[in-house]
Amino acid sequence: MIKALAIVPYEGLYEVMKEVTQDVNDIELQIELGNLNEGVAIAKDAEKNGFHVIISRGGTASLIQEAVSIPVIDIQVSGYDVLRILTMVKGFSQKAAIVGFSNITQGAGTICKLLDFDIKTLTIKKEIEVTETLANLKNQGYEVVIGDVITVQFAKELGLTGVLITSGKEAIIEALEETRRIYKVFSQLQQDVSFYRTILSCSKQAIAILNKDKDIFYSNERFTKDINWMKVKNSDTINNLIQEIVITRKKIIKMVHLNDSLWKITACLKGNYIVLFIENNLTNESTIREGIYVNAIEIHTPDSTFSPFSGKSEQIQNVLKKIEQYSKKDDAVWISGEKGNGKSKAAQLINQNRRSQSELFITINCEQLTAEQLKEMNEGLFLTLTDGVIFLRNIHKLNLYVQKELYQVYTNGNGKKLKWIVSSDENMEDKVKSGSFHQELYKALAKLTIYIPPIRERREDIKDLVHLFISELHPKYGNGAIGIRQEAMEEILKYSWPGNVQQLKQVIEELFLQSHTYYIEKEEVEALLGRIELKGKKDGLFVQIDINGTLEEIEKQVIRKVLEEEGLNQSKAAKRLGINRSTLWRKLK
């Protein structure tokens, strides 16, 4: 039985591999999620735990090959994989380019020519070339980048839409076949190596093989037992011996004093490795203390990459223009709009465009913030931070007392040295006029403003958003729908989307998961939106009423919501609310 570990760089590949390997009987396969260096750490542990083969993909596979001695099978990008992604992105209206190593771009370029796809193809030779290549594409007006995990990651960091070339079942099946072939050869080599290791272990000499950095590549049991290498590797005696053998490239035999004992060392150079044969010439035993190895602790900051705003409408282009302009300033930025419209993502984009490596981005959820917590932050966090960005999410949720306290924090020395970004609903000027929001705090934080309109007011953006969401779902869930039928898209465009972009994304994700074909069908859209409408009427799922305002403001929100649900029919809305039409009209003024 072949004991194999698959280290996959994205969640979708995990699911596809589970499905493909359900009926595989000759391979005991374990699947772990890990990308690049995270995958390398998993691979090193797997080697220690007796796995025979590691299966991975792309850049992660390349890094693992350098880190372990067991075979690493690279899941190749097949023509089917490239064709699938190219078919999916042809619905994008933005300029698109493929960026990657030759194993991706050669086949992709040929397919683009055959199918007459207007997609530029660029080949890179080193990972460090990715950022510069993508920056040049962005300057040339490209907005969509297709490639491997690392390409997509850098693309999103630059504000581009990254589309991952996912691996299909065909590539996985081929990788499993390669696993069987490689294991057969490698198992025979392992038997040979095991035989020679047994011979070396029986030797009375301490034997070690070192690399150019004097780290142990191999050592027998006697060496491990008698030599504290961590203690002696940087001694003058060892350094002089290694320097001499590297220069002369001849076998050297010396008597040296190590660990309070006299040792005979025979050293020779084999390629880039130094072989040491060590014998203790004295009968007294040295005291050997075992080296203590402490695993390094890595602290990972949350992934800051995210999908950019997508669409060609004048409204969203104006939002993007302001984000770019305000990213060059340190003034406070106030972002307003309905719930689910991407205010937090706009804040992240501003921060991403202007942050330095030393700055922290701290999000404070104002609906949960108390005066006591704010005081603790001012005396601790705000006092110690020399720079950083404070994002006050949903500031309209604060009560008046905390608003006043926040104004004092902002105007004193602690607050002024930080950068501030704020998000709220779209009715802040009314709140300020009615006295339900602190006027001076609003003036202080709303020096630069961005309003994100709901998607029902910019329906021309919906198509681009749908294609964007479908492309993002492939790395998450594996290969599924690659597009949406025109008649299905028309149903999407007709819907009012009270939950805005967030609701649209949730719906596309559900459609993607339930679809059994390559294209989302009209009937599937109609059924899902019908269920949402019914559920919304039953429990007010997408009703967004802010109860922090005045009674008059809350009343207006209720009336507007009922009007929207009744198709702006004032007679029906008034009847449902138990008032006449003139009263309804007066209350909306």
SVG drawing of the C-alpha trace seen along z (x, -y; Angstrom):
<svg xmlns="http://www.w3.org/2000/svg" viewBox="-57 -70 103 74">
<polyline fill="none" stroke="black" stroke-width="0.4" points="0.0,0.0 1.3,-3.4 1.2,-5.9 0.8,-9.3 0.0,-12.8 -1.6,-15.4 -0.8,-19.0 -3.2,-21.2 -2.9,-25.0 -6.6,-25.8 -9.8,-24.4 -11.5,-23.4 -8.6,-21.0 -9.1,-19.4 -12.7,-18.6 -12.0,-17.3 -9.2,-15.0 -11.5,-13.5 -14.0,-12.7 -11.5,-11.2 -9.8,-9.0 -13.0,-7.5 -12.5,-4.3 -8.7,-4.2 -7.6,-1.0 -3.9,-0.8 -3.0,-4.3 -3.6,-5.3 -4.1,-9.0 -4.3,-11.8 -5.1,-15.3 -4.0,-18.5 -4.6,-22.2 -1.4,-24.3 0.2,-26.8 3.9,-27.6 5.8,-27.7 2.9,-26.3 2.8,-23.3 6.6,-22.9 6.2,-22.6 3.4,-20.0 5.6,-18.1 8.6,-18.0 6.4,-16.5 5.0,-14.0 8.5,-12.8 9.2,-12.2 6.0,-10.3 6.8,-7.7 4.9,-8.9 6.2,-7.5 5.1,-10.1 3.9,-13.7 1.4,-15.1 1.1,-18.9 0.8,-21.5 2.6,-24.5 4.9,-26.6 4.0,-24.7 5.2,-21.5 8.5,-23.1 9.2,-24.4 8.4,-21.0 10.8,-19.2 13.7,-21.3 12.8,-20.6 12.2,-16.8 14.0,-13.7 10.9,-11.6 9.3,-11.9 7.1,-14.8 4.5,-14.5 3.4,-17.8 -0.2,-17.9 0.3,-19.3 -2.0,-21.9 -3.9,-20.1 -5.4,-21.4 -8.8,-20.7 -8.0,-22.9 -6.9,-25.8 -9.8,-25.5 -12.3,-25.4 -11.0,-28.6 -10.7,-30.4 -14.3,-29.5 -15.4,-30.9 -13.6,-34.3 -14.7,-35.0 -17.9,-36.5 -15.8,-39.2 -15.9,-42.6 -12.5,-43.7 -9.1,-43.2 -7.6,-39.9 -4.1,-38.4 -2.6,-35.0 0.6,-35.2 2.6,-32.2 5.4,-29.8 5.8,-28.1 4.0,-25.0 0.8,-27.1 1.3,-29.8 2.4,-27.6 -0.7,-25.5 -2.9,-28.5 -1.5,-30.6 -2.2,-28.0 -5.8,-27.5 -6.4,-31.3 -5.2,-31.4 -7.3,-28.4 -10.5,-29.7 -9.8,-33.4 -9.8,-34.6 -8.5,-38.1 -6.4,-37.2 -2.7,-38.2 -0.2,-35.6 3.0,-36.4 5.6,-33.9 7.7,-34.4 10.8,-32.5 11.1,-33.5 8.6,-34.2 10.1,-37.7 9.0,-38.7 5.3,-38.4 4.8,-41.7 6.5,-43.8 4.7,-42.0 1.3,-42.5 2.0,-46.2 2.8,-46.7 -0.4,-45.0 -2.4,-47.2 -0.8,-50.4 -1.9,-49.1 -5.5,-48.9 -5.7,-45.1 -8.1,-44.2 -8.3,-40.4 -5.3,-38.1 -5.4,-34.4 -2.7,-32.2 -1.6,-30.0 -2.1,-30.6 0.9,-33.0 -0.1,-35.0 -3.7,-35.4 -2.5,-36.4 -0.3,-39.2 -3.0,-40.2 -5.5,-40.8 -2.9,-42.8 -2.6,-45.1 -6.4,-45.6 -6.8,-43.3 -9.2,-40.5 -7.3,-37.2 -8.7,-34.0 -7.1,-30.8 -6.5,-28.0 -7.9,-25.1 -7.1,-21.5 -9.7,-19.1 -10.2,-15.4 -8.1,-14.5 -5.0,-16.1 -5.5,-14.4 -6.0,-11.0 -2.7,-11.5 -0.9,-12.5 -2.1,-9.3 -0.8,-7.2 2.6,-9.1 2.5,-8.3 2.3,-4.6 5.2,-4.7 7.5,-6.8 6.8,-4.7 7.8,-1.5 11.2,-2.9 11.7,-4.8 10.8,-1.8 13.6,0.2 16.0,-2.6 14.9,-2.8 15.6,0.8 19.2,0.3 19.6,-2.8 18.3,-1.0 20.8,1.8 23.7,-0.6 22.4,-2.6 22.3,0.7 26.0,1.3 27.0,-2.3 25.0,-2.0 27.0,1.1 30.3,-0.9 32.2,-1.7 33.2,-5.0 31.0,-8.1 30.1,-9.0 28.5,-12.2 27.9,-13.9 27.7,-17.7 26.5,-20.2 28.3,-23.5 26.7,-25.2 28.0,-22.5 24.5,-21.2 24.1,-17.4 22.8,-15.7 23.3,-12.2 24.7,-10.8 24.9,-7.3 23.8,-6.2 27.4,-6.5 27.7,-10.1 24.4,-11.0 25.3,-9.4 28.9,-10.7 29.0,-14.1 27.2,-17.2 27.4,-18.8 25.4,-21.9 28.1,-22.7 31.2,-22.0 30.1,-23.0 31.3,-26.6 34.5,-25.9 37.8,-27.1 39.0,-23.5 36.1,-22.4 36.1,-25.6 39.8,-25.3 39.4,-21.6 36.5,-22.3 38.3,-25.3 41.4,-23.2 39.6,-20.3 37.6,-22.6 40.8,-24.3 43.0,-21.2 40.1,-18.9 42.2,-16.0 41.5,-13.5 42.7,-14.9 43.4,-12.9 43.8,-14.9 43.8,-14.5 41.6,-17.2 40.4,-18.1 36.6,-18.2 34.2,-17.9 37.1,-17.4 38.3,-14.4 40.9,-13.7 39.3,-12.5 40.8,-11.2 38.9,-12.8 39.2,-11.5 37.6,-14.0 37.1,-13.9 35.1,-15.9 32.4,-14.2 30.9,-16.7 29.3,-19.5 29.3,-17.3 32.0,-16.7 32.2,-13.2 33.6,-12.8 34.8,-9.6 35.4,-10.2 37.0,-7.9 37.6,-8.5 41.2,-7.7 40.8,-8.0 38.9,-5.7 37.4,-8.5 33.8,-9.4 32.8,-12.9 29.7,-14.4 27.3,-14.9 24.3,-17.1 21.5,-16.7 20.7,-19.7 17.3,-21.1 15.3,-22.1 12.6,-24.6 10.0,-24.9 9.8,-28.4 6.5,-30.1 5.1,-32.0 2.5,-34.6 0.4,-35.1 -1.5,-38.3 -5.0,-37.9 -5.0,-37.7 -5.6,-41.2 -6.3,-40.2 -9.9,-40.6 -11.9,-41.0 -11.9,-44.6 -15.1,-46.4 -16.1,-45.3 -18.2,-47.1 -18.2,-49.8 -21.0,-52.0 -20.2,-55.7 -21.2,-55.3 -18.7,-52.6 -16.0,-54.1 -16.4,-57.3 -16.1,-55.2 -12.8,-53.7 -11.5,-57.1 -12.1,-58.4 -10.5,-55.4 -7.4,-56.0 -7.3,-59.7 -7.9,-59.3 -5.3,-56.6 -2.7,-59.3 -4.0,-61.4 -3.8,-60.8 -7.1,-62.6 -10.0,-60.7 -12.3,-59.0 -16.0,-58.4 -17.6,-55.6 -21.4,-55.4 -24.0,-53.2 -26.5,-50.5 -25.6,-47.2 -23.9,-44.6 -22.4,-47.0 -18.7,-46.6 -17.9,-49.5 -15.5,-47.4 -13.8,-46.3 -13.4,-49.9 -11.7,-50.7 -9.4,-47.7 -8.6,-48.9 -7.7,-52.4 -5.5,-50.9 -3.9,-48.5 -3.0,-51.2 -1.4,-53.5 -0.1,-51.4 3.6,-50.9 5.0,-47.7 4.9,-49.0 1.3,-50.1 -1.5,-48.1 -5.1,-48.0 -7.4,-47.8 -11.1,-47.3 -13.5,-48.4 -17.1,-47.2 -19.0,-50.2 -22.2,-48.3 -20.3,-46.4 -18.2,-49.3 -18.9,-50.6 -17.6,-53.7 -15.5,-51.6 -13.8,-49.8 -13.1,-53.0 -11.5,-54.4 -9.3,-51.3 -8.3,-51.7 -7.4,-55.3 -5.3,-54.6 -3.6,-51.6 -3.9,-50.9 -4.2,-54.4 -1.5,-55.7 1.1,-53.1 0.5,-53.1 2.8,-55.5 1.2,-54.9 -1.7,-52.7 -5.1,-52.8 -8.3,-52.7 -11.4,-51.5 -14.6,-52.4 -17.2,-50.0 -20.9,-51.1 -20.2,-54.2 -23.9,-55.1 -24.5,-52.3 -22.8,-54.3 -25.0,-56.0 -24.6,-59.7 -22.5,-59.3 -19.9,-57.1 -19.9,-59.5 -18.9,-62.4 -16.2,-60.2 -14.9,-59.2 -14.7,-62.9 -12.5,-63.6 -10.3,-60.7 -10.0,-61.8 -9.2,-65.5 -6.5,-64.7 -2.9,-63.8 -3.6,-60.0 -6.2,-60.2 -4.5,-62.7 -1.4,-60.6 -3.4,-57.8 -5.2,-57.4 -9.0,-57.0 -11.5,-55.3 -15.2,-55.2 -18.3,-53.4 -22.0,-54.1 -25.4,-53.9 -26.4,-56.6 -28.5,-58.8 -25.9,-60.5 -26.7,-64.1 -30.3,-63.5 -29.0,-62.0 -26.7,-65.1 -29.6,-67.5 -31.9,-65.6 -29.3,-65.6 -29.0,-61.8 -25.3,-62.0 -22.6,-64.2 -22.1,-67.1 -18.5,-67.9 -17.5,-64.2 -19.1,-64.0 -17.3,-67.1 -14.0,-65.8 -14.2,-62.4 -16.1,-63.2 -13.4,-65.4 -13.2,-63.0 -16.4,-61.1 -17.3,-58.1 -20.8,-57.0 -21.3,-53.5 -24.7,-53.3 -26.8,-50.1 -26.5,-47.7 -30.2,-48.3 -29.0,-51.8 -26.1,-50.5 -27.5,-47.3 -25.0,-47.4 -22.4,-46.2 -24.3,-43.1 -23.1,-41.0 -19.4,-41.7 -20.0,-40.9 -21.7,-37.5 -18.8,-36.4 -16.3,-37.6 -18.0,-35.6 -18.1,-32.4 -14.4,-32.7 -13.7,-33.1 -15.8,-30.0 -13.6,-27.6 -10.6,-27.8 -12.9,-27.4 -15.1,-24.5 -13.4,-22.9 -14.6,-22.8 -18.3,-23.5 -20.3,-25.9 -18.2,-28.0 -20.8,-30.5 -24.5,-31.5 -27.1,-31.3 -28.3,-34.6 -31.9,-34.0 -30.7,-33.2 -28.6,-36.4 -31.8,-38.3 -33.5,-37.0 -30.6,-38.1 -30.7,-41.6 -34.4,-42.0 -34.2,-41.2 -34.1,-44.2 -31.2,-42.9 -32.2,-44.5 -29.1,-42.8 -26.9,-44.4 -23.5,-42.9 -23.3,-40.6 -26.7,-39.1 -25.8,-38.7 -22.6,-36.9 -24.4,-34.5 -27.0,-33.7 -24.4,-33.0 -22.5,-30.8 -25.7,-28.8 -26.4,-28.5 -22.9,-27.4 -23.1,-24.7 -26.5,-23.3 -25.8,-23.5 -25.3,-20.1 -24.1,-21.4 -21.4,-23.8 -23.9,-26.7 -26.4,-28.1 -29.9,-27.8 -32.8,-30.1 -35.0,-27.6 -32.4,-27.4 -32.3,-31.2 -36.1,-31.5 -36.5,-28.8 -33.8,-30.2 -35.0,-33.9 -38.6,-32.6 -37.5,-31.0 -35.7,-34.1 -38.7,-36.3 -40.9,-34.0 -38.5,-33.8 -38.0,-37.6 -41.7,-38.2 -42.0,-35.7 -39.1,-36.8 -37.9,-40.1 -34.5,-38.5 -33.3,-41.5 -35.2,-44.2 -32.6,-46.7 -34.1,-49.0 -31.7,-51.0 -33.3,-51.3 -30.6,-53.7 -32.2,-56.8 -35.1,-58.9 -38.7,-57.6 -39.4,-59.7 -36.3,-58.3 -37.3,-54.7 -40.9,-55.4 -39.6,-56.7 -37.5,-53.6 -40.5,-51.3 -42.7,-53.3 -40.0,-53.2 -39.5,-49.4 -43.3,-48.8 -43.5,-51.0 -40.6,-49.0 -42.3,-45.7 -45.6,-47.0 -43.9,-48.1 -44.1,-51.8 -47.9,-51.5 -48.9,-54.2 -52.5,-52.9 -51.4,-49.4 -48.7,-50.6 -51.1,-52.9 -53.6,-50.2 -51.0,-47.8 -49.8,-50.4 -53.3,-51.3 -53.0,-54.9 -54.4,-57.0 -52.4,-58.1 -52.1,-61.8 -50.7,-60.7 -48.2,-58.4 -47.0,-61.2 -46.8,-63.7 -44.7,-61.2 -42.2,-60.8 -41.5,-64.5"/>
</svg>
